[in-house]
Amino acid sequence: MLAFHYGKTGDIIISAETAQVQAFEMSHTLEEELLYLIVHGILHLNGYDDTHAKSYEKMKKKQDAIFTEISGSLNAKR
């Protein structure tokens, strides 16, 4: 996943092939892995950083909370 920030906008680029491998490794569905990567990219575009242990933990906590909230909604019965 790559995130490019352009002032008030940005791009997130995700390799579907890499996401599929990661999904298998993490026992996620491809959809869950893509969602996780999208959330991760959005956090990067909003100033979160994961290059140092302290900032990584802060970002991971936020990322996991968002992922849990959204993925619970995705599993809701219609």
Secondary structure by P-SEA (a helix, b strand, c coil): cbbbbccccbbbbbcaaaaaaaaaaacccaaaaaaaaaaaaaaaaaccccccaaaaaaaaaaaaaaaaaaaaaaaccc
